[in-house]
Amino acid sequence: LIMAHDARMNLKKWDSITCRDCHKNPNPPGADAQEAHKKMKTEGATCIDCHQNLVHEEVPKTDLNASLKAGKLVLVKEEDEGGSGEDEDEDEEEDEGEGAADGSSSSTEAQSDDEDEDEE
């Protein structure tokens, strides 16, 4: 958890540059996702504020802004997670488990979404 938090804090400090190298101008489908991405401009949010546990083994999510203010690790309260659109990610994880049995993978869907962004 400590290593994940340190990595997340670095991504926050660096404005998620490793994400932005490939995802230059994310234009997600869906009104909720587009509204959430507006926070990048209006509230100073960066990719890692919302997109935790995408790459490595899942660990408890941390509130990066609260951690910066407190000067120590602050976990996201479970009740906060439910209202932030995280349900979509949980559904995708369930689909991944089902897709593994027939050889399909949702990662190919993610790749095609990324390719669509690059074409725009």
N, CA, C and O atoms as a printed pandas DataFrame, in Angstrom:
     atom_number atom_name residue_name chain_id  residue_number  x_coord  y_coord  z_coord
0              1         N          LEU        A               1    0.827   -1.198    0.000
1              2        CA          LEU        A               1    0.000    0.000    0.000
2              3         C          LEU        A               1    0.871    1.262    0.000
3              4         O          LEU        A               1    0.565    2.234   -0.690
4              5         N          ILE        A               2    1.942    1.237    0.768
5              6        CA          ILE        A               2    2.823    2.409    0.846
6              7         C          ILE        A               2    3.467    2.681   -0.512
7              8         O          ILE        A               2    3.538    3.828   -0.954
8              9         N          MET        A               3    3.936    1.618   -1.172
9             10        CA          MET        A               3    4.569    1.802   -2.484
10            11         C          MET        A               3    3.560    2.332   -3.501
11            12         O          MET        A               3    3.883    3.218   -4.291
12            13         N          ALA        A               4    2.343    1.795   -3.485
13            14        CA          ALA        A               4    1.308    2.262   -4.402
14            15         C          ALA        A               4    0.993    3.730   -4.137
15            16         O          ALA        A               4    0.856    4.519   -5.072
16            17         N          HIS        A               5    0.880    4.091   -2.872
17            18        CA          HIS        A               5    0.588    5.484   -2.516
18            19         C          HIS        A               5    1.713    6.409   -2.993
19            20         O          HIS        A               5    1.447    7.479   -3.542
20            21         N          ASP        A               6    2.952    6.005   -2.787
21            22        CA          ASP        A               6    4.083    6.825   -3.241
22            23         C          ASP        A               6    4.056    6.999   -4.756
23            24         O          ASP        A               6    4.297    8.094   -5.264
24            25         N          ALA        A               7    3.763    5.923   -5.472
25            26        CA          ALA        A               7    3.690    6.007   -6.936
26            27         C          ALA        A               7    2.552    6.930   -7.361
27            28         O          ALA        A               7    2.711    7.728   -8.284
28            29         N          ARG        A               8    1.416    6.824   -6.696
29            30        CA          ARG        A               8    0.275    7.690   -7.015
30            31         C          ARG        A               8    0.589    9.154   -6.734
31            32         O          ARG        A               8    0.221   10.033   -7.513
32            33         N          MET        A               9    1.264    9.412   -5.632
33            34        CA          MET        A               9    1.621   10.793   -5.303
34            35         C          MET        A               9    2.593   11.354   -6.340
35            36         O          MET        A               9    2.501   12.528   -6.701
36            37         N          ASN        A              10    3.517   10.532   -6.819
37            38        CA          ASN        A              10    4.419   10.986   -7.879
38            39         C          ASN        A              10    3.643   11.287   -9.149
39            40         O          ASN        A              10    3.889   12.308   -9.791
40            41         N          LEU        A              11    2.710   10.421   -9.524
41            42        CA          LEU        A              11    1.902   10.681  -10.712
42            43         C          LEU        A              11    1.113   11.977  -10.554
43            44         O          LEU        A              11    1.004   12.758  -11.499
44            45         N          LYS        A              12    0.569   12.204   -9.376
45            46        CA          LYS        A              12   -0.167   13.451   -9.117
46            47         C          LYS        A              12    0.770   14.649   -9.267
47            48         O          LYS        A              12    0.432   15.643   -9.910
48            49         N          LYS        A              13    1.945   14.536   -8.664
49            50        CA          LYS        A              13    2.927   15.625   -8.717
50            51         C          LYS        A              13    3.359   15.897  -10.164
51            52         O          LYS        A              13    3.579   17.047  -10.546
52            53         N          TRP        A              14    3.477   14.838  -10.958
53            54        CA          TRP        A              14    3.928   14.964  -12.348
54            55         C          TRP        A              14    2.774   15.179  -13.319
55            56         O          TRP        A              14    2.978   15.123  -14.532
56            57         N          ASP        A              15    1.556   15.427  -12.811
57            58        CA          ASP        A              15    0.362   15.621  -13.636
58            59         C          ASP        A              15    0.129   14.424  -14.563
59            60         O          ASP        A              15   -0.269   14.591  -15.716
60            61         N          SER        A              16    0.378   13.221  -14.049
61            62        CA          SER        A              16    0.134   11.964  -14.776
62            63         C          SER        A              16    0.788   11.951  -16.156
63            64         O          SER        A              16    0.191   11.486  -17.127
64            65         N          ILE        A              17    1.998   12.455  -16.236
65            66        CA          ILE        A              17    2.684   12.565  -17.524
66            67         C          ILE        A              17    2.828   11.223  -18.229
67            68         O          ILE        A              17    2.778   11.168  -19.458
68            69         N          THR        A              18    3.005   10.139  -17.478
69            70        CA          THR        A              18    3.146    8.839  -18.131
70            71         C          THR        A              18    1.840    8.406  -18.786
71            72         O          THR        A              18    1.871    7.638  -19.747
72            73         N          CYS        A              19    0.716    8.864  -18.304
73            74        CA          CYS        A              19   -0.567    8.598  -18.965
74            75         C          CYS        A              19   -0.686    9.474  -20.213
75            76         O          CYS        A              19   -1.062    9.011  -21.291
76            77         N          ARG        A              20   -0.356   10.745  -20.032
77            78        CA          ARG        A              20   -0.555   11.730  -21.092
78            79         C          ARG        A              20    0.389   11.549  -22.281
79            80         O          ARG        A              20    0.142   12.088  -23.360
80            81         N          ASP        A              21    1.466   10.793  -22.085
81            82        CA          ASP        A              21    2.349   10.510  -23.219
82            83         C          ASP        A              21    1.573    9.858  -24.354
83            84         O          ASP        A              21    1.812   10.155  -25.525
84            85         N          CYS        A              22    0.644    8.971  -24.012
85            86        CA          CYS        A              22   -0.155    8.279  -25.026
86            87         C          CYS        A              22   -1.562    8.860  -25.157
87            88         O          CYS        A              22   -2.087    8.986  -26.264
88            89         N          HIS        A              23   -2.154    9.205  -24.048
89            90        CA          HIS        A              23   -3.537    9.686  -24.027
90            91         C          HIS        A              23   -3.521   11.210  -23.997
91            92         O          HIS        A              23   -3.749   11.828  -22.957
92            93         N          LYS        A              24   -3.247   11.802  -25.153
93            94        CA          LYS        A              24   -3.018   13.246  -25.239
94            95         C          LYS        A              24   -4.260   14.064  -24.866
95            96         O          LYS        A              24   -4.200   14.908  -23.972
96            97         N          ASN        A              25   -5.356   13.821  -25.531
97            98        CA          ASN        A              25   -6.603   14.539  -25.254
98            99         C          ASN        A              25   -7.717   13.526  -25.088
99           100         O          ASN        A              25   -8.460   13.269  -26.036
100          101         N          PRO        A              26   -7.851   12.944  -23.907
101          102        CA          PRO        A              26   -8.868   11.906  -23.739
102          103         C          PRO        A              26  -10.264   12.453  -23.974
103          104         O          PRO        A              26  -10.646   13.484  -23.418
104          105         N          ASN        A              27  -11.012   11.755  -24.796
105          106        CA          ASN        A              27  -12.391   12.120  -25.089
106          107         C          ASN        A              27  -13.243   10.875  -24.853
107          108         O          ASN        A              27  -13.622   10.189  -25.802
108          109         N          PRO        A              28  -13.544   10.584  -23.588
109          110        CA          PRO        A              28  -14.237    9.338  -23.276
110          111         C          PRO        A              28  -15.688    9.359  -23.743
111          112         O          PRO        A              28  -16.315   10.417  -23.805
112          113         N          PRO        A              29  -16.215    8.182  -24.071
113          114        CA          PRO        A              29  -17.638    8.121  -24.424
114          115         C          PRO        A              29  -18.478    8.268  -23.160
115          116         O          PRO        A              29  -18.049    7.884  -22.072
116          117         N          GLY        A              30  -19.634    8.807  -23.305
117          118        CA          GLY        A              30  -20.546    8.921  -22.167
118          119         C          GLY        A              30  -20.465   10.273  -21.493
119          120         O          GLY        A              30  -19.386   10.835  -21.306
120          121         N          ALA        A              31  -21.619   10.777  -21.135
121          122        CA          ALA        A              31  -21.709   12.108  -20.530
122          123         C          ALA        A              31  -21.033   12.161  -19.165
123          124         O          ALA        A              31  -20.375   13.150  -18.841
124          125         N          ASP        A              32  -21.186   11.104  -18.355
125          126        CA          ASP        A              32  -20.568   11.095  -17.025
126          127         C          ASP        A              32  -19.052   11.170  -17.125
127          128         O          ASP        A              32  -18.408   11.920  -16.391
128          129         N          ALA        A              33  -18.489   10.392  -18.033
129          130        CA          ALA        A              33  -17.035   10.378  -18.188
130          131         C          ALA        A              33  -16.535   11.714  -18.723
131          132         O          ALA        A              33  -15.494   12.204  -18.285
132          133         N          GLN        A              34  -17.260   12.305  -19.659
133          134        CA          GLN        A              34  -16.850   13.607  -20.184
134          135         C          GLN        A              34  -16.914   14.669  -19.092
135          136         O          GLN        A              34  -16.036   15.527  -19.004
136          137         N          GLU        A              35  -17.941   14.613  -18.271
137          138        CA          GLU        A              35  -18.070   15.566  -17.160
138          139         C          GLU        A              35  -16.921   15.388  -16.173
139          140         O          GLU        A              35  -16.361   16.368  -15.682
140          141         N          ALA        A              36  -16.574   14.144  -15.884
141          142        CA          ALA        A              36  -15.468   13.873  -14.959
142          143         C          ALA        A              36  -14.148   14.388  -15.527
143          144         O          ALA        A              36  -13.317   14.905  -14.781
144          145         N          HIS        A              37  -13.948   14.253  -16.826
145          146        CA          HIS        A              37  -12.699   14.715  -17.427
146          147         C          HIS        A              37  -12.600   16.236  -17.466
147          148         O          HIS        A              37  -11.498   16.771  -17.592
148          149         N          LYS        A              38  -13.726   16.948  -17.362
149          150        CA          LYS        A              38  -13.673   18.410  -17.282
150          151         C          LYS        A              38  -12.959   18.857  -16.010
151          152         O          LYS        A              38  -12.391   19.948  -15.962
152          153         N          LYS        A              39  -12.990   18.008  -14.978
153          154        CA          LYS        A              39  -12.318   18.335  -13.717
154          155         C          LYS        A              39  -10.818   18.503  -13.924
155          156         O          LYS        A              39  -10.150   19.161  -13.127
156          157         N          MET        A              40  -10.292   17.916  -14.981
157          158        CA          MET        A              40   -8.865   18.053  -15.253
158          159         C          MET        A              40   -8.524   19.514  -15.530
159          160         O          MET        A              40   -7.429   19.976  -15.209
160          161         N          LYS        A              41   -9.467   20.234  -16.125
161          162        CA          LYS        A              41   -9.231   21.641  -16.442
162          163         C          LYS        A              41   -9.729   22.567  -15.337
163          164         O          LYS        A              41   -9.080   23.564  -15.020
164          165         N          THR        A              42  -10.876   22.240  -14.754
165          166        CA          THR        A              42  -11.499   23.159  -13.805
166          167         C          THR        A              42  -11.037   22.977  -12.366
167          168         O          THR        A              42  -11.013   23.941  -11.600
168          169         N          GLU        A              43  -10.670   21.751  -11.984
169          170        CA          GLU        A              43  -10.323   21.492  -10.587
170          171         C          GLU        A              43   -8.883   21.033  -10.397
171          172         O          GLU        A              43   -8.475   20.701   -9.284
172          173         N          GLY        A              44   -8.122   21.015  -11.473
173          174        CA          GLY        A              44   -6.730   20.595  -11.347
174          175         C          GLY        A              44   -6.560   19.106  -11.115
175          176         O          GLY        A              44   -5.506   18.663  -10.658
176          177         N          ALA        A              45   -7.584   18.332  -11.426
177          178        CA          ALA        A              45   -7.476   16.878  -11.276
178          179         C          ALA        A              45   -6.542   16.334  -12.347
179          180         O          ALA        A              45   -6.339   16.956  -13.390
180          181         N          THR        A              46   -5.989   15.189  -12.078
181          182        CA          THR        A              46   -5.137   14.512  -13.038
182          183         C          THR        A              46   -5.564   13.052  -13.104
183          184         O          THR        A              46   -6.332   12.599  -12.256
184          185         N          CYS        A              47   -5.093   12.326  -14.069
185          186        CA          CYS        A              47   -5.564   10.961  -14.334
186          187         C          CYS        A              47   -5.630   10.097  -13.081
187          188         O          CYS        A              47   -6.636    9.430  -12.836
188          189         N          ILE        A              48   -4.574   10.106  -12.295
189          190        CA          ILE        A              48   -4.462    9.199  -11.152
190          191         C          ILE        A              48   -5.470    9.512  -10.050
191          192         O          ILE        A              48   -5.735    8.655   -9.207
192          193         N          ASP        A              49   -6.037   10.712  -10.035
193          194        CA          ASP        A              49   -7.047   11.028   -9.023
194          195         C          ASP        A              49   -8.242   10.073   -9.119
195          196         O          ASP        A              49   -8.823    9.705   -8.098
196          197         N          CYS        A              50   -8.604    9.681  -10.315
197          198        CA          CYS        A              50   -9.757    8.794  -10.503
198          199         C          CYS        A              50   -9.373    7.386  -10.936
199          200         O          CYS        A              50  -10.045    6.417  -10.582
200          201         N          HIS        A              51   -8.303    7.274  -11.696
201          202        CA          HIS        A              51   -7.940    5.984  -12.286
202          203         C          HIS        A              51   -6.839    5.297  -11.487
203          204         O          HIS        A              51   -5.689    5.237  -11.924
204          205         N          GLN        A              52   -7.195    4.783  -10.323
205          206        CA          GLN        A              52   -6.251    4.018   -9.505
206          207         C          GLN        A              52   -6.514    2.531   -9.740
207          208         O          GLN        A              52   -7.631    2.140  -10.079
208          209         N          ASN        A              53   -5.490    1.710   -9.562
209          210        CA          ASN        A              53   -5.582    0.252   -9.691
210          211         C          ASN        A              53   -5.838   -0.214  -11.120
211          212         O          ASN        A              53   -6.435   -1.272  -11.316
212          213         N          LEU        A              54   -5.410    0.539  -12.111
213          214        CA          LEU        A              54   -5.578    0.106  -13.490
214          215         C          LEU        A              54   -4.440   -0.782  -13.972
215          216         O          LEU        A              54   -4.652   -1.638  -14.830
216          217         N          VAL        A              55   -3.261   -0.597  -13.448
217          218        CA          VAL        A              55   -2.093   -1.266  -13.999
218          219         C          VAL        A              55   -1.568   -2.380  -13.106
219          220         O          VAL        A              55   -1.229   -3.455  -13.601
220          221         N          HIS        A              56   -1.497   -2.151  -11.836
221          222        CA          HIS        A              56   -0.896   -3.120  -10.924
222          223         C          HIS        A              56   -1.956   -3.801  -10.070
223          224         O          HIS        A              56   -3.147   -3.517  -10.195
224          225         N          GLU        A              57   -1.511   -4.698   -9.207
225          226        CA          GLU        A              57   -2.412   -5.403   -8.304
226          227         C          GLU        A              57   -3.225   -4.399   -7.486
227          228         O          GLU        A              57   -2.708   -3.373   -7.045
228          229         N          GLU        A              58   -4.493   -4.711   -7.296
229          230        CA          GLU        A              58   -5.384   -3.778   -6.603
230          231         C          GLU        A              58   -5.026   -3.640   -5.128
231          232         O          GLU        A              58   -4.839   -4.626   -4.414
232          233         N          VAL        A              59   -4.937   -2.396   -4.699
233          234        CA          VAL        A              59   -4.716   -2.059   -3.289
234          235         C          VAL        A              59   -5.723   -0.971   -2.925
235          236         O          VAL        A              59   -6.285   -0.343   -3.823
236          237         N          PRO        A              60   -5.967   -0.732   -1.649
237          238        CA          PRO        A              60   -6.931    0.307   -1.268
238          239         C          PRO        A              60   -6.602    1.653   -1.925
239          240         O          PRO        A              60   -5.437    2.032   -2.046
240          241         N          LYS        A              61   -7.642    2.356   -2.342
241          242        CA          LYS        A              61   -7.459    3.653   -2.994
242          243         C          LYS        A              61   -7.147    4.717   -1.957
243          244         O          LYS        A              61   -7.624    4.669   -0.823
244          245         N          THR        A              62   -6.338    5.674   -2.372
245          246        CA          THR        A              62   -5.972    6.760   -1.477
246          247         C          THR        A              62   -6.535    8.078   -1.995
247          248         O          THR        A              62   -6.638    8.283   -3.205
248          249         N          ASP        A              63   -6.895    8.956   -1.091
249          250        CA          ASP        A              63   -7.369   10.291   -1.441
250          251         C          ASP        A              63   -6.131   11.169   -1.579
251          252         O          ASP        A              63   -5.545   11.595   -0.584
252          253         N          LEU        A              64   -5.745   11.432   -2.809
253          254        CA          LEU        A              64   -4.477   12.121   -3.052
254          255         C          LEU        A              64   -4.502   13.567   -2.578
255          256         O          LEU        A              64   -3.511   14.047   -2.029
256          257         N          ASN        A              65   -5.604   14.267   -2.777
257          258        CA          ASN        A              65   -5.675   15.664   -2.325
258          259         C          ASN        A              65   -5.630   15.748   -0.805
259          260         O          ASN        A              65   -4.929   16.591   -0.245
260          261         N          ALA        A              66   -6.377   14.875   -0.139
261          262        CA          ALA        A              66   -6.353   14.860    1.327
262          263         C          ALA        A              66   -4.977   14.448    1.839
263          264         O          ALA        A              66   -4.519   14.953    2.864
264          265         N          SER        A              67   -4.320   13.539    1.136
265          266        CA          SER        A              67   -2.976   13.108    1.530
266          267         C          SER        A              67   -1.985   14.254    1.415
267          268         O          SER        A              67   -1.111   14.414    2.268
268          269         N          LEU        A              68   -2.119   15.054    0.358
269          270        CA          LEU        A              68   -1.237   16.216    0.202
270          271         C          LEU        A              68   -1.434   17.198    1.352
271          272         O          LEU        A              68   -0.465   17.701    1.920
272          273         N          LYS        A              69   -2.689   17.466    1.689
273          274        CA          LYS        A              69   -2.982   18.412    2.768
274          275         C          LYS        A              69   -2.503   17.903    4.119
275          276         O          LYS        A              69   -1.958   18.664    4.919
276          277         N          ALA        A              70   -2.710   16.610    4.372
277          278        CA          ALA        A              70   -2.370   16.036    5.678
278          279         C          ALA        A              70   -0.893   15.689    5.795
279          280         O          ALA        A              70   -0.376   15.535    6.902
280          281         N          GLY        A              71   -0.219   15.565    4.668
281          282        CA          GLY        A              71    1.187   15.181    4.706
282          283         C          GLY        A              71    1.393   13.717    5.045
283          284         O          GLY        A              71    2.486   13.301    5.430
284          285         N          LYS        A              72    0.321   12.937    4.895
285          286        CA          LYS        A              72    0.414   11.496    5.150
286          287         C          LYS        A              72   -0.652   10.782    4.322
287          288         O          LYS        A              72   -1.539   11.421    3.756
288          289         N          LEU        A              73   -0.561    9.476    4.256
289          290        CA          LEU        A              73   -1.482    8.660    3.483
290          291         C          LEU        A              73   -2.892    8.753    4.066
291          292         O          LEU        A              73   -3.088    8.564    5.266
292          293         N          VAL        A              74   -3.873    9.045    3.204
293          294        CA          VAL        A              74   -5.276    9.089    3.606
294          295         C          VAL        A              74   -6.043    8.179    2.658
295          296         O          VAL        A              74   -6.047    8.402    1.447
296          297         N          LEU        A              75   -6.686    7.164    3.199
297          298        CA          LEU        A              75   -7.462    6.235    2.382
298          299         C          LEU        A              75   -8.790    6.855    1.975
299          300         O          LEU        A              75   -9.343    7.687    2.695
300          301         N          VAL        A              76   -9.305    6.441    0.799
301          302        CA          VAL        A              76  -10.625    6.856    0.353
302          303         C          VAL        A              76  -11.642    6.097    1.188
303          304         O          VAL        A              76  -11.517    4.888    1.386
304          305         N          LYS        A              77  -12.638    6.801    1.670
305          306        CA          LYS        A              77  -13.711    6.156    2.426
306          307         C          LYS        A              77  -14.532    5.321    1.462
307          308         O          LYS        A              77  -14.781    5.750    0.335
308          309         N          GLU        A              78  -14.955    4.147    1.879
309          310        CA          GLU        A              78  -15.705    3.249    1.005
310          311         C          GLU        A              78  -16.967    3.889    0.465
311          312         O          GLU        A              78  -17.323    3.650   -0.689
312          313         N          GLU        A              79  -17.655    4.695    1.260
313          314        CA          GLU        A              79  -18.887    5.332    0.802
314          315         C          GLU        A              79  -18.608    6.333   -0.310
315          316         O          GLU        A              79  -19.481    6.562   -1.147
316          317         N          ASP        A              80  -17.406    6.946   -0.350
317          318        CA          ASP        A              80  -17.047    7.881   -1.410
318          319         C          ASP        A              80  -16.851    7.153   -2.725
319          320         O          ASP        A              80  -17.160    7.701   -3.783
320          321         N          GLU        A              81  -16.343    5.924   -2.682
321          322        CA          GLU        A              81  -16.059    5.184   -3.902
322          323         C          GLU        A              81  -17.323    4.899   -4.691
323          324         O          GLU        A              81  -17.302    4.984   -5.919
324          325         N          GLY        A              82  -18.427    4.561   -4.026
325          326        CA          GLY        A              82  -19.647    4.174   -4.712
326          327         C          GLY        A              82  -20.229    5.273   -5.573
327          328         O          GLY        A              82  -20.796    4.976   -6.624
328          329         N          GLY        A              83  -20.117    6.513   -5.183
329          330        CA          GLY        A              83  -20.731    7.605   -5.915
330          331         C          GLY        A              83  -19.845    8.229   -6.962
331          332         O          GLY        A              83  -20.231    9.226   -7.572
332          333         N          SER        A              84  -18.661    7.673   -7.195
333          334        CA          SER        A              84  -17.730    8.332   -8.111
334          335         C          SER        A              84  -17.636    7.656   -9.464
335          336         O          SER        A              84  -16.675    7.889  -10.198
336          337         N          GLY        A              85  -18.626    6.808   -9.823
337          338        CA          GLY        A              85  -18.576    6.161  -11.122
338          339         C          GLY        A              85  -17.683    4.938  -11.145
339          340         O          GLY        A              85  -17.389    4.418  -12.221
340          341         N          GLU        A              86  -17.250    4.471  -10.008
341          342        CA          GLU        A              86  -16.365    3.312   -9.953
342          343         C          GLU        A              86  -17.100    2.031  -10.319
343          344         O          GLU        A              86  -16.458    1.029  -10.633
344          345         N          ASP        A              87  -18.436    2.037  -10.288
345          346        CA          ASP        A              87  -19.205    0.839  -10.599
346          347         C          ASP        A              87  -18.874    0.332  -11.990
347          348         O          ASP        A              87  -18.853   -0.878  -12.216
348          349         N          GLU        A              88  -18.615    1.235  -12.925
349          350        CA          GLU        A              88  -18.280    0.828  -14.278
350          351         C          GLU        A              88  -17.010    0.000  -14.293
351          352         O          GLU        A              88  -16.958   -1.026  -14.971
352          353         N          ASP        A              89  -15.992    0.414  -13.570
353          354        CA          ASP        A              89  -14.741   -0.331  -13.521
354          355         C          ASP        A              89  -14.961   -1.717  -12.929
355          356         O          ASP        A              89  -14.373   -2.690  -13.402
356          357         N          GLU        A              90  -15.807   -1.820  -11.894
357          358        CA          GLU        A              90  -16.071   -3.111  -11.279
358          359         C          GLU        A              90  -16.747   -4.033  -12.276
359          360         O          GLU        A              90  -16.435   -5.224  -12.313
360          361         N          ASP        A              91  -17.674   -3.514  -13.092
361          362        CA          ASP        A              91  -18.326   -4.332  -14.104
362          363         C          ASP        A              91  -17.321   -4.828  -15.122
363          364         O          ASP        A              91  -17.395   -5.979  -15.552
364          365         N          GLU        A              92  -16.384   -3.982  -15.514
365          366        CA          GLU        A              92  -15.365   -4.382  -16.474
366          367         C          GLU        A              92  -14.517   -5.500  -15.919
367          368         O          GLU        A              92  -14.166   -6.429  -16.646
368          369         N          GLU        A              93  -14.176   -5.429  -14.626
369          370        CA          GLU        A              93  -13.371   -6.476  -14.016
370          371         C          GLU        A              93  -14.123   -7.794  -14.048
371          372         O          GLU        A              93  -13.518   -8.835  -14.301
372          373         N          GLU        A              94  -15.441   -7.776  -13.795
373          374        CA          GLU        A              94  -16.229   -8.997  -13.852
374          375         C          GLU        A              94  -16.233   -9.536  -15.268
375          376         O          GLU        A              94  -16.124  -10.746  -15.463
376          377         N          ASP        A              95  -16.356   -8.663  -16.269
377          378        CA          ASP        A              95  -16.343   -9.084  -17.664
378          379         C          ASP        A              95  -15.021   -9.728  -18.026
379          380         O          ASP        A              95  -14.994  -10.690  -18.793
380          381         N          GLU        A              96  -13.920   -9.218  -17.489
381          382        CA          GLU        A              96  -12.616   -9.786  -17.776
382          383         C          GLU        A              96  -12.561  -11.234  -17.330
383          384         O          GLU        A              96  -12.027  -12.079  -18.049
384          385         N          GLY        A              97  -13.100  -11.535  -16.168
385          386        CA          GLY        A              97  -13.100  -12.894  -15.667
386          387         C          GLY        A              97  -13.914  -13.803  -16.566
387          388         O          GLY        A              97  -13.516  -14.942  -16.810
388          389         N          GLU        A              98  -15.035  -13.331  -17.061
389          390        CA          GLU        A              98  -15.864  -14.120  -17.954
390          391         C          GLU        A              98  -15.194  -14.268  -19.308
391          392         O          GLU        A              98  -15.266  -15.338  -19.912
392          393         N          GLY        A              99  -14.548  -13.231  -19.794
393          394        CA          GLY        A              99  -13.912  -13.265  -21.104
394          395         C          GLY        A              99  -12.725  -14.191  -21.152
395          396         O          GLY        A              99  -12.391  -14.702  -22.221
396          397         N          ALA        A             100  -12.076  -14.426  -20.028
397          398        CA          ALA        A             100  -10.898  -15.277  -20.021
398          399         C          ALA        A             100  -11.259  -16.704  -20.398
399          400         O          ALA        A             100  -10.430  -17.403  -20.979
400          401         N          ALA        A             101  -12.460  -17.158  -20.090
401          402        CA          ALA        A             101  -12.851  -18.523  -20.384
402          403         C          ALA        A             101  -12.974  -18.761  -21.878
403          404         O          ALA        A             101  -12.665  -19.853  -22.354
404          405         N          ASP        A             102  -13.421  -17.758  -22.629
405          406        CA          ASP        A             102  -13.575  -17.960  -24.062
406          407         C          ASP        A             102  -12.425  -17.350  -24.856
407          408         O          ASP        A             102  -12.484  -17.300  -26.085
408          409         N          GLY        A             103  -11.402  -16.895  -24.186
409          410        CA          GLY        A             103  -10.216  -16.375  -24.857
410          411         C          GLY        A             103  -10.295  -14.906  -25.197
411          412         O          GLY        A             103   -9.312  -14.327  -25.660
412          413         N          SER        A             104  -11.462  -14.278  -24.976
413          414        CA          SER        A             104  -11.566  -12.855  -25.278
414          415         C          SER        A             104  -11.067  -12.054  -24.099
415          416         O          SER        A             104  -10.928  -12.576  -22.993
416          417         N          SER        A             105  -10.800  -10.788  -24.340
417          418        CA          SER        A             105  -10.268   -9.953  -23.269
418          419         C          SER        A             105  -10.773   -8.544  -23.444
419          420         O          SER        A             105  -10.886   -8.052  -24.567
420          421         N          SER        A             106  -11.079   -7.888  -22.333
421          422        CA          SER        A             106  -11.521   -6.503  -22.418
422          423         C          SER        A             106  -10.350   -5.567  -22.686
423          424         O          SER        A             106  -10.561   -4.397  -23.002
424          425         N          SER        A             107   -9.108   -6.066  -22.564
425          426        CA          SER        A             107   -7.968   -5.204  -22.843
426          427         C          SER        A             107   -7.921   -4.849  -24.323
427          428         O          SER        A             107   -7.430   -3.779  -24.682
428          429         N          THR        A             108   -8.430   -5.738  -25.199
429          430        CA          THR        A             108   -8.469   -5.392  -26.611
430          431         C          THR        A             108   -9.485   -4.294  -26.843
431          432         O          THR        A             108   -9.299   -3.453  -27.723
432          433         N          GLU        A             109  -10.561   -4.290  -26.064
433          434        CA          GLU        A             109  -11.519   -3.203  -26.165
434          435         C          GLU        A             109  -10.871   -1.896  -25.748
435          436         O          GLU        A             109  -11.086   -0.865  -26.385
436          437         N          ALA        A             110  -10.088   -1.929  -24.696
437          438        CA          ALA        A             110   -9.407   -0.727  -24.233
438          439         C          ALA        A             110   -8.441   -0.230  -25.290
439          440         O          ALA        A             110   -8.310    0.977  -25.495
440          441         N          GLN        A             111   -7.757   -1.157  -25.968
441          442        CA          GLN        A             111   -6.822   -0.746  -27.008
442          443         C          GLN        A             111   -7.570   -0.077  -28.146
443          444         O          GLN        A             111   -7.114    0.946  -28.656
444          445         N          SER        A             112   -8.715   -0.631  -28.560
445          446        CA          SER        A             112   -9.444   -0.027  -29.661
446          447         C          SER        A             112   -9.960    1.352  -29.265
447          448         O          SER        A             112  -10.015    2.248  -30.107
448          449         N          ASP        A             113  -10.341    1.546  -27.993
449          450        CA          ASP        A             113  -10.745    2.872  -27.535
450          451         C          ASP        A             113   -9.588    3.848  -27.646
451          452         O          ASP        A             113   -9.772    4.989  -28.072
452          453         N          ASP        A             114   -8.396    3.405  -27.264
453          454        CA          ASP        A             114   -7.221    4.264  -27.342
454          455         C          ASP        A             114   -6.917    4.616  -28.788
455          456         O          ASP        A             114   -6.532    5.746  -29.087
456          457         N          GLU        A             115   -7.087    3.652  -29.689
457          458        CA          GLU        A             115   -6.826    3.919  -31.098
458          459         C          GLU        A             115   -7.806    4.950  -31.631
459          460         O          GLU        A             115   -7.428    5.812  -32.424
460          461         N          ASP        A             116   -9.080    4.869  -31.197
461          462        CA          ASP        A             116  -10.073    5.845  -31.624
462          463         C          ASP        A             116   -9.673    7.250  -31.201
463          464         O          ASP        A             116   -9.850    8.202  -31.962
464          465         N          GLU        A             117   -9.131    7.389  -29.986
465          466        CA          GLU        A             117   -8.704    8.701  -29.502
466          467         C          GLU        A             117   -7.592    9.256  -30.377
467          468         O          GLU        A             117   -7.566   10.452  -30.669
468          469         N          ASP        A             118   -6.672    8.391  -30.796
469          470        CA          ASP        A             118   -5.541    8.836  -31.597
470          471         C          ASP        A             118   -5.984    9.280  -32.979
471          472         O          ASP        A             118   -5.356   10.160  -33.567
472          473         N          GLU        A             119   -7.051    8.694  -33.517
473          474        CA          GLU        A             119   -7.515    9.038  -34.848
474          475         C          GLU        A             119   -8.175   10.408  -34.881
475          476         O          GLU        A             119   -8.214   11.048  -35.932
476          477         N          GLU        A             120   -8.689   10.862  -33.762
477          478        CA          GLU        A             120   -9.430   12.134  -33.739
478          479         C          GLU        A             120   -8.549   13.309  -33.894
479          480         O          GLU        A             120   -9.027   14.443  -33.895
